[in-house]
Amino acid sequence: MLTLAIDTSGFAGSVALLDGSRLLAELMLDAQRRSAQTLAPAIADLLKSQQVEPDQIKLVATTIGPGSFTGLRVGVTTAKTFAYAVGAEVIGVSTLEAIAHGAPGESLAGETREIHAVLDALRKELFVGRFRSEAGQIIRLEPDRIVAAESWLSSLAPGTVVTGPGLARIEAQLPPSVVVVGPEFREVKASSVGRLARRDYDAGRRDDLWKLAPVYIRPSYAEEKAAKK
C-alpha cells in the first residue's frame, strides 16, 4: 500500500513516498521559500519520479504539531485535500514522535532509555515529547507539552537521549550525562511520519478527514491577544 507523507512543521519540510514501511523516495522542501509555494509542486515531482498516479495513494500522513502555525495549516490542509480527492485515508502524526523515531539506533543501544524530543517554543520554553525505547520499540510516556527550558534541563536524568531542533539554542547547557543525538538526525523527516502513520493504520487507526486539525499546544499570538481583551 502506497503512503504519501508530508511534513511542514518547521522551516525545512519534506515529502516522502513509501510502499509499506519501505521508502521509495523523499524530497526536501526549499527552506528559503514558504511551504505554501513549494509543497504541491514537490508532491507532483515526487509522484512523477516514481511513476505513481495520485489515485494509487491509499494513505496520506502528515505532521499535526507542534510546530509552525502556518506550516502546519498548510500541511494538514494539503493532506486532507489530497486524501479527499483520491479517496485515501489520512492520519496525523505528532511532530515530536516523528523526531524521536528519527534517533539513530546506536544512541538507543543497550538498556531501556528515555528519549526526549524537543522543539523551540520561544519565550524560554520548549515543546517536549517524552518516550521510552524498549525492546526495539519507542513508547510514548505522556502527551506532548510545553516546559520552561530551565526546568527541563534540570530534570534530565543521566542516560536520557535528547534530540530535536530545539537543542540548537541550549546545547551548551545540556548536562554531560545525557546522550545527545547528532544535528543530522534532529529534524523531522517525512519518511518517519509515513512509517508511524502506517504503523497506526495497521493497528486499526483511522482519522476523520473532516475533523483532523493541527495541534498547536499553545494558542497563537493573535488568539492570546484576543483573549486578553
ChimeraX commands (.cxc) that place a marker at each C-alpha (Angstrom):
marker #1 position 0.00,0.00,0.00 radius 0.5
marker #1 position 1.38,3.38,-1.01 radius 0.5
marker #1 position 1.65,6.18,1.54 radius 0.5
marker #1 position 2.25,9.85,0.83 radius 0.5
marker #1 position 3.86,11.53,3.85 radius 0.5
marker #1 position 4.11,15.27,4.47 radius 0.5
marker #1 position 5.97,17.40,6.99 radius 0.5
marker #1 position 5.69,21.18,7.03 radius 0.5
marker #1 position 6.10,21.70,10.78 radius 0.5
marker #1 position 9.33,23.68,10.53 radius 0.5
marker #1 position 11.45,25.75,8.17 radius 0.5
marker #1 position 12.76,22.74,6.24 radius 0.5
marker #1 position 9.87,20.46,5.33 radius 0.5
marker #1 position 9.81,17.29,3.26 radius 0.5
marker #1 position 7.57,14.85,1.41 radius 0.5
marker #1 position 8.05,11.11,1.05 radius 0.5
marker #1 position 6.52,8.17,-0.78 radius 0.5
marker #1 position 6.52,4.77,0.91 radius 0.5
marker #1 position 5.37,1.30,-0.04 radius 0.5
marker #1 position 4.50,-0.22,3.32 radius 0.5
marker #1 position 7.48,0.72,5.51 radius 0.5
marker #1 position 9.87,0.81,2.54 radius 0.5
marker #1 position 10.92,4.29,1.48 radius 0.5
marker #1 position 10.65,4.81,-2.28 radius 0.5
marker #1 position 11.68,8.47,-2.42 radius 0.5
marker #1 position 11.94,11.57,-0.25 radius 0.5
marker #1 position 12.26,15.23,-1.26 radius 0.5
marker #1 position 13.24,18.17,0.92 radius 0.5
marker #1 position 11.32,21.41,0.52 radius 0.5
marker #1 position 13.20,24.64,-0.13 radius 0.5
marker #1 position 13.73,26.18,3.31 radius 0.5
marker #1 position 14.12,29.62,1.72 radius 0.5
marker #1 position 10.56,29.59,0.38 radius 0.5
marker #1 position 7.16,29.19,2.03 radius 0.5
marker #1 position 5.74,25.67,2.16 radius 0.5
marker #1 position 2.52,27.01,0.60 radius 0.5
marker #1 position 4.56,27.67,-2.55 radius 0.5
marker #1 position 6.69,24.53,-2.59 radius 0.5
marker #1 position 4.55,21.70,-1.20 radius 0.5
marker #1 position 2.20,20.98,-4.11 radius 0.5
marker #1 position 4.98,21.08,-6.76 radius 0.5
marker #1 position 7.13,18.81,-4.58 radius 0.5
marker #1 position 4.33,16.25,-4.27 radius 0.5
marker #1 position 3.82,16.33,-8.04 radius 0.5
marker #1 position 7.56,15.86,-8.65 radius 0.5
marker #1 position 7.73,13.05,-6.11 radius 0.5
marker #1 position 4.90,11.06,-7.69 radius 0.5
marker #1 position 6.20,11.69,-11.21 radius 0.5
marker #1 position 9.70,10.48,-10.27 radius 0.5
marker #1 position 8.23,7.16,-9.09 radius 0.5
marker #1 position 5.68,6.91,-11.93 radius 0.5
marker #1 position 2.84,6.85,-9.43 radius 0.5
marker #1 position -0.62,8.24,-10.17 radius 0.5
marker #1 position -2.35,10.19,-7.37 radius 0.5
marker #1 position -5.19,7.67,-7.10 radius 0.5
marker #1 position -2.68,4.92,-6.29 radius 0.5
marker #1 position -2.06,6.57,-2.91 radius 0.5
marker #1 position -4.14,4.85,-0.22 radius 0.5
marker #1 position -2.86,6.65,2.90 radius 0.5
marker #1 position -1.82,10.27,3.42 radius 0.5
marker #1 position 0.22,11.07,6.55 radius 0.5
marker #1 position 1.06,14.50,7.89 radius 0.5
marker #1 position 2.58,16.08,10.97 radius 0.5
marker #1 position -0.08,17.88,13.01 radius 0.5
marker #1 position 2.11,19.63,15.58 radius 0.5
marker #1 position 3.58,21.16,17.48 radius 0.5
marker #1 position 5.44,23.42,15.08 radius 0.5
marker #1 position 4.99,26.43,12.82 radius 0.5
marker #1 position 1.38,27.63,12.90 radius 0.5
marker #1 position 1.37,28.50,9.20 radius 0.5
marker #1 position 3.35,25.45,8.13 radius 0.5
marker #1 position 1.08,23.04,9.99 radius 0.5
marker #1 position -2.03,24.60,8.49 radius 0.5
marker #1 position -0.57,24.23,5.00 radius 0.5
marker #1 position 0.45,20.61,5.56 radius 0.5
marker #1 position -2.79,19.47,7.16 radius 0.5
marker #1 position -4.95,21.25,4.58 radius 0.5
marker #1 position -2.93,19.77,1.72 radius 0.5
marker #1 position -3.08,16.27,3.22 radius 0.5
marker #1 position -6.86,16.45,3.68 radius 0.5
marker #1 position -7.44,17.89,0.21 radius 0.5
marker #1 position -5.28,15.24,-1.46 radius 0.5
marker #1 position -6.85,12.40,0.55 radius 0.5
marker #1 position -10.38,13.62,-0.28 radius 0.5
marker #1 position -9.57,13.96,-3.98 radius 0.5
marker #1 position -8.21,10.41,-4.35 radius 0.5
marker #1 position -10.31,8.64,-1.72 radius 0.5
marker #1 position -7.37,7.85,0.58 radius 0.5
marker #1 position -7.28,7.55,4.36 radius 0.5
marker #1 position -5.49,10.29,6.34 radius 0.5
marker #1 position -3.58,10.05,9.61 radius 0.5
marker #1 position -1.98,12.85,11.64 radius 0.5
marker #1 position 1.32,12.27,13.43 radius 0.5
marker #1 position 2.90,14.15,16.34 radius 0.5
marker #1 position 5.92,16.14,15.19 radius 0.5
marker #1 position 7.78,15.20,18.37 radius 0.5
marker #1 position 7.05,11.50,17.95 radius 0.5
marker #1 position 8.40,11.62,14.41 radius 0.5
marker #1 position 11.56,13.31,15.71 radius 0.5
marker #1 position 12.01,10.65,18.42 radius 0.5
marker #1 position 11.74,7.89,15.83 radius 0.5
marker #1 position 14.49,9.54,13.80 radius 0.5
marker #1 position 17.09,8.96,16.53 radius 0.5
marker #1 position 19.85,6.63,15.24 radius 0.5
marker #1 position 19.92,3.09,16.60 radius 0.5
marker #1 position 23.34,3.45,18.23 radius 0.5
marker #1 position 22.05,6.19,20.53 radius 0.5
marker #1 position 19.36,3.81,21.80 radius 0.5
marker #1 position 21.59,0.75,22.20 radius 0.5
marker #1 position 21.76,-1.14,25.45 radius 0.5
marker #1 position 19.35,-0.76,28.33 radius 0.5
marker #1 position 15.92,0.87,28.29 radius 0.5
marker #1 position 16.31,4.61,27.75 radius 0.5
marker #1 position 14.11,7.66,27.91 radius 0.5
marker #1 position 14.01,9.79,24.77 radius 0.5
marker #1 position 13.11,13.48,24.90 radius 0.5
marker #1 position 12.30,15.19,21.60 radius 0.5
marker #1 position 12.24,18.99,21.80 radius 0.5
marker #1 position 11.23,21.97,19.69 radius 0.5
marker #1 position 11.83,25.62,20.49 radius 0.5
marker #1 position 8.57,27.12,21.79 radius 0.5
marker #1 position 10.18,30.57,22.24 radius 0.5
marker #1 position 9.71,32.58,25.47 radius 0.5
marker #1 position 12.47,30.41,27.01 radius 0.5
marker #1 position 10.19,27.39,26.69 radius 0.5
marker #1 position 10.30,24.07,24.85 radius 0.5
marker #1 position 7.76,21.72,23.32 radius 0.5
marker #1 position 8.75,18.36,24.82 radius 0.5
marker #1 position 7.73,14.82,23.91 radius 0.5
marker #1 position 8.79,12.02,26.31 radius 0.5
marker #1 position 9.22,8.48,25.08 radius 0.5
marker #1 position 10.92,5.26,26.15 radius 0.5
marker #1 position 13.00,2.94,23.99 radius 0.5
marker #1 position 12.37,-0.66,24.99 radius 0.5
marker #1 position 13.00,-3.90,23.08 radius 0.5
marker #1 position 13.28,-2.07,19.78 radius 0.5
marker #1 position 10.06,-0.11,20.31 radius 0.5
marker #1 position 9.61,3.59,21.10 radius 0.5
marker #1 position 6.72,4.04,23.53 radius 0.5
marker #1 position 5.07,7.35,24.42 radius 0.5
marker #1 position 5.21,8.21,28.14 radius 0.5
marker #1 position 2.96,11.29,28.23 radius 0.5
marker #1 position 1.23,13.81,25.95 radius 0.5
marker #1 position 3.39,16.47,24.28 radius 0.5
marker #1 position 3.65,19.56,26.48 radius 0.5
marker #1 position 5.28,22.97,26.97 radius 0.5
marker #1 position 8.06,23.16,29.59 radius 0.5
marker #1 position 10.30,26.00,30.72 radius 0.5
marker #1 position 13.72,25.30,29.21 radius 0.5
marker #1 position 15.45,25.76,32.57 radius 0.5
marker #1 position 13.11,23.30,34.28 radius 0.5
marker #1 position 13.56,20.72,31.53 radius 0.5
marker #1 position 17.35,20.95,31.69 radius 0.5
marker #1 position 17.37,20.46,35.45 radius 0.5
marker #1 position 15.06,17.44,35.22 radius 0.5
marker #1 position 17.15,15.36,32.80 radius 0.5
marker #1 position 18.24,12.02,34.25 radius 0.5
marker #1 position 21.63,10.51,33.33 radius 0.5
marker #1 position 21.45,8.45,30.13 radius 0.5
marker #1 position 18.43,10.29,28.72 radius 0.5
marker #1 position 18.57,10.56,24.92 radius 0.5
marker #1 position 17.82,14.12,23.79 radius 0.5
marker #1 position 17.03,15.14,20.23 radius 0.5
marker #1 position 15.21,17.70,18.12 radius 0.5
marker #1 position 15.77,21.16,16.59 radius 0.5
marker #1 position 15.05,22.72,19.98 radius 0.5
marker #1 position 18.52,21.70,21.19 radius 0.5
marker #1 position 20.24,24.27,18.98 radius 0.5
marker #1 position 19.91,27.17,21.43 radius 0.5
marker #1 position 20.55,25.22,24.63 radius 0.5
marker #1 position 23.06,22.56,23.64 radius 0.5
marker #1 position 25.85,24.19,25.65 radius 0.5
marker #1 position 23.68,23.90,28.78 radius 0.5
marker #1 position 22.96,20.17,28.44 radius 0.5
marker #1 position 24.35,18.06,31.30 radius 0.5
marker #1 position 27.27,15.82,30.23 radius 0.5
marker #1 position 25.42,12.72,31.47 radius 0.5
marker #1 position 22.80,12.77,28.67 radius 0.5
marker #1 position 23.11,11.22,25.19 radius 0.5
marker #1 position 22.87,13.99,22.58 radius 0.5
marker #1 position 21.69,12.98,19.11 radius 0.5
marker #1 position 23.76,14.49,16.29 radius 0.5
marker #1 position 22.36,17.52,14.41 radius 0.5
marker #1 position 21.88,15.47,11.22 radius 0.5
marker #1 position 19.25,13.31,12.97 radius 0.5
marker #1 position 17.28,16.00,14.82 radius 0.5
marker #1 position 14.96,17.29,12.11 radius 0.5
marker #1 position 11.60,15.79,11.25 radius 0.5
marker #1 position 11.62,13.53,8.20 radius 0.5
marker #1 position 8.53,12.80,6.16 radius 0.5
marker #1 position 9.70,9.18,5.89 radius 0.5
marker #1 position 9.39,8.81,9.68 radius 0.5
marker #1 position 5.94,10.40,9.54 radius 0.5
marker #1 position 4.88,7.90,6.89 radius 0.5
marker #1 position 6.16,4.88,8.82 radius 0.5
marker #1 position 4.41,5.98,12.02 radius 0.5
marker #1 position 1.15,6.55,10.17 radius 0.5
marker #1 position 1.38,3.12,8.53 radius 0.5
marker #1 position 2.08,1.52,11.93 radius 0.5
marker #1 position -1.06,3.13,13.34 radius 0.5
marker #1 position -3.07,2.29,10.23 radius 0.5
marker #1 position -2.12,-1.37,10.54 radius 0.5
marker #1 position -3.21,-1.21,14.20 radius 0.5
marker #1 position -6.67,-0.10,13.08 radius 0.5
marker #1 position -6.46,3.67,13.48 radius 0.5
marker #1 position -8.39,5.89,11.07 radius 0.5
marker #1 position -8.51,9.69,11.46 radius 0.5
marker #1 position -11.62,11.62,10.49 radius 0.5
marker #1 position -10.86,13.59,7.34 radius 0.5
marker #1 position -13.19,16.42,8.36 radius 0.5
marker #1 position -12.01,16.70,11.96 radius 0.5
marker #1 position -8.24,16.37,11.51 radius 0.5
marker #1 position -6.63,19.64,12.59 radius 0.5
marker #1 position -3.24,20.97,13.73 radius 0.5
marker #1 position -2.37,20.54,17.40 radius 0.5
marker #1 position -0.57,23.72,18.36 radius 0.5
marker #1 position -0.48,23.08,22.16 radius 0.5
marker #1 position -0.12,26.83,22.66 radius 0.5
marker #1 position -2.65,29.40,21.36 radius 0.5
marker #1 position -1.39,31.66,18.58 radius 0.5
marker #1 position -0.29,35.19,19.43 radius 0.5
marker #1 position -3.47,36.53,17.85 radius 0.5
marker #1 position -5.62,34.19,19.98 radius 0.5
marker #1 position -3.76,35.14,23.15 radius 0.5
marker #1 position -4.14,38.84,22.34 radius 0.5
marker #1 position -7.86,38.42,21.68 radius 0.5
marker #1 position -8.31,36.52,24.94 radius 0.5
marker #1 position -6.85,39.44,26.91 radius 0.5
marker #1 position -9.37,41.93,25.51 radius 0.5
marker link #1:1,2 radius 0.2
marker link #1:2,3 radius 0.2
marker link #1:3,4 radius 0.2
marker link #1:4,5 radius 0.2
marker link #1:5,6 radius 0.2
marker link #1:6,7 radius 0.2
marker link #1:7,8 radius 0.2
marker link #1:8,9 radius 0.2
marker link #1:9,10 radius 0.2
marker link #1:10,11 radius 0.2
marker link #1:11,12 radius 0.2
marker link #1:12,13 radius 0.2
marker link #1:13,14 radius 0.2
marker link #1:14,15 radius 0.2
marker link #1:15,16 radius 0.2
marker link #1:16,17 radius 0.2
marker link #1:17,18 radius 0.2
marker link #1:18,19 radius 0.2
marker link #1:19,20 radius 0.2
marker link #1:20,21 radius 0.2
marker link #1:21,22 radius 0.2
marker link #1:22,23 radius 0.2
marker link #1:23,24 radius 0.2
marker link #1:24,25 radius 0.2
marker link #1:25,26 radius 0.2
marker link #1:26,27 radius 0.2
marker link #1:27,28 radius 0.2
marker link #1:28,29 radius 0.2
marker link #1:29,30 radius 0.2
marker link #1:30,31 radius 0.2
marker link #1:31,32 radius 0.2
marker link #1:32,33 radius 0.2
marker link #1:33,34 radius 0.2
marker link #1:34,35 radius 0.2
marker link #1:35,36 radius 0.2
marker link #1:36,37 radius 0.2
marker link #1:37,38 radius 0.2
marker link #1:38,39 radius 0.2
marker link #1:39,40 radius 0.2
marker link #1:40,41 radius 0.2
marker link #1:41,42 radius 0.2
marker link #1:42,43 radius 0.2
marker link #1:43,44 radius 0.2
marker link #1:44,45 radius 0.2
marker link #1:45,46 radius 0.2
marker link #1:46,47 radius 0.2
marker link #1:47,48 radius 0.2
marker link #1:48,49 radius 0.2
marker link #1:49,50 radius 0.2
marker link #1:50,51 radius 0.2
marker link #1:51,52 radius 0.2
marker link #1:52,53 radius 0.2
marker link #1:53,54 radius 0.2
marker link #1:54,55 radius 0.2
marker link #1:55,56 radius 0.2
marker link #1:56,57 radius 0.2
marker link #1:57,58 radius 0.2
marker link #1:58,59 radius 0.2
marker link #1:59,60 radius 0.2
marker link #1:60,61 radius 0.2
marker link #1:61,62 radius 0.2
marker link #1:62,63 radius 0.2
marker link #1:63,64 radius 0.2
marker link #1:64,65 radius 0.2
marker link #1:65,66 radius 0.2
marker link #1:66,67 radius 0.2
marker link #1:67,68 radius 0.2
marker link #1:68,69 radius 0.2
marker link #1:69,70 radius 0.2
marker link #1:70,71 radius 0.2
marker link #1:71,72 radius 0.2
marker link #1:72,73 radius 0.2
marker link #1:73,74 radius 0.2
marker link #1:74,75 radius 0.2
marker link #1:75,76 radius 0.2
marker link #1:76,77 radius 0.2
marker link #1:77,78 radius 0.2
marker link #1:78,79 radius 0.2
marker link #1:79,80 radius 0.2
marker link #1:80,81 radius 0.2
marker link #1:81,82 radius 0.2
marker link #1:82,83 radius 0.2
marker link #1:83,84 radius 0.2
marker link #1:84,85 radius 0.2
marker link #1:85,86 radius 0.2
marker link #1:86,87 radius 0.2
marker link #1:87,88 radius 0.2
marker link #1:88,89 radius 0.2
marker link #1:89,90 radius 0.2
marker link #1:90,91 radius 0.2
marker link #1:91,92 radius 0.2
marker link #1:92,93 radius 0.2
marker link #1:93,94 radius 0.2
marker link #1:94,95 radius 0.2
marker link #1:95,96 radius 0.2
marker link #1:96,97 radius 0.2
marker link #1:97,98 radius 0.2
marker link #1:98,99 radius 0.2
marker link #1:99,100 radius 0.2
marker link #1:100,101 radius 0.2
marker link #1:101,102 radius 0.2
marker link #1:102,103 radius 0.2
marker link #1:103,104 radius 0.2
marker link #1:104,105 radius 0.2
marker link #1:105,106 radius 0.2
marker link #1:106,107 radius 0.2
marker link #1:107,108 radius 0.2
marker link #1:108,109 radius 0.2
marker link #1:109,110 radius 0.2
marker link #1:110,111 radius 0.2
marker link #1:111,112 radius 0.2
marker link #1:112,113 radius 0.2
marker link #1:113,114 radius 0.2
marker link #1:114,115 radius 0.2
marker link #1:115,116 radius 0.2
marker link #1:116,117 radius 0.2
marker link #1:117,118 radius 0.2
marker link #1:118,119 radius 0.2
marker link #1:119,120 radius 0.2
marker link #1:120,121 radius 0.2
marker link #1:121,122 radius 0.2
marker link #1:122,123 radius 0.2
marker link #1:123,124 radius 0.2
marker link #1:124,125 radius 0.2
marker link #1:125,126 radius 0.2
marker link #1:126,127 radius 0.2
marker link #1:127,128 radius 0.2
marker link #1:128,129 radius 0.2
marker link #1:129,130 radius 0.2
marker link #1:130,131 radius 0.2
marker link #1:131,132 radius 0.2
marker link #1:132,133 radius 0.2
marker link #1:133,134 radius 0.2
marker link #1:134,135 radius 0.2
marker link #1:135,136 radius 0.2
marker link #1:136,137 radius 0.2
marker link #1:137,138 radius 0.2
marker link #1:138,139 radius 0.2
marker link #1:139,140 radius 0.2
marker link #1:140,141 radius 0.2
marker link #1:141,142 radius 0.2
marker link #1:142,143 radius 0.2
marker link #1:143,144 radius 0.2
marker link #1:144,145 radius 0.2
marker link #1:145,146 radius 0.2
marker link #1:146,147 radius 0.2
marker link #1:147,148 radius 0.2
marker link #1:148,149 radius 0.2
marker link #1:149,150 radius 0.2
marker link #1:150,151 radius 0.2
marker link #1:151,152 radius 0.2
marker link #1:152,153 radius 0.2
marker link #1:153,154 radius 0.2
marker link #1:154,155 radius 0.2
marker link #1:155,156 radius 0.2
marker link #1:156,157 radius 0.2
marker link #1:157,158 radius 0.2
marker link #1:158,159 radius 0.2
marker link #1:159,160 radius 0.2
marker link #1:160,161 radius 0.2
marker link #1:161,162 radius 0.2
marker link #1:162,163 radius 0.2
marker link #1:163,164 radius 0.2
marker link #1:164,165 radius 0.2
marker link #1:165,166 radius 0.2
marker link #1:166,167 radius 0.2
marker link #1:167,168 radius 0.2
marker link #1:168,169 radius 0.2
marker link #1:169,170 radius 0.2
marker link #1:170,171 radius 0.2
marker link #1:171,172 radius 0.2
marker link #1:172,173 radius 0.2
marker link #1:173,174 radius 0.2
marker link #1:174,175 radius 0.2
marker link #1:175,176 radius 0.2
marker link #1:176,177 radius 0.2
marker link #1:177,178 radius 0.2
marker link #1:178,179 radius 0.2
marker link #1:179,180 radius 0.2
marker link #1:180,181 radius 0.2
marker link #1:181,182 radius 0.2
marker link #1:182,183 radius 0.2
marker link #1:183,184 radius 0.2
marker link #1:184,185 radius 0.2
marker link #1:185,186 radius 0.2
marker link #1:186,187 radius 0.2
marker link #1:187,188 radius 0.2
marker link #1:188,189 radius 0.2
marker link #1:189,190 radius 0.2
marker link #1:190,191 radius 0.2
marker link #1:191,192 radius 0.2
marker link #1:192,193 radius 0.2
marker link #1:193,194 radius 0.2
marker link #1:194,195 radius 0.2
marker link #1:195,196 radius 0.2
marker link #1:196,197 radius 0.2
marker link #1:197,198 radius 0.2
marker link #1:198,199 radius 0.2
marker link #1:199,200 radius 0.2
marker link #1:200,201 radius 0.2
marker link #1:201,202 radius 0.2
marker link #1:202,203 radius 0.2
marker link #1:203,204 radius 0.2
marker link #1:204,205 radius 0.2
marker link #1:205,206 radius 0.2
marker link #1:206,207 radius 0.2
marker link #1:207,208 radius 0.2
marker link #1:208,209 radius 0.2
marker link #1:209,210 radius 0.2
marker link #1:210,211 radius 0.2
marker link #1:211,212 radius 0.2
marker link #1:212,213 radius 0.2
marker link #1:213,214 radius 0.2
marker link #1:214,215 radius 0.2
marker link #1:215,216 radius 0.2
marker link #1:216,217 radius 0.2
marker link #1:217,218 radius 0.2
marker link #1:218,219 radius 0.2
marker link #1:219,220 radius 0.2
marker link #1:220,221 radius 0.2
marker link #1:221,222 radius 0.2
marker link #1:222,223 radius 0.2
marker link #1:223,224 radius 0.2
marker link #1:224,225 radius 0.2
marker link #1:225,226 radius 0.2
marker link #1:226,227 radius 0.2
marker link #1:227,228 radius 0.2
marker link #1:228,229 radius 0.2
view
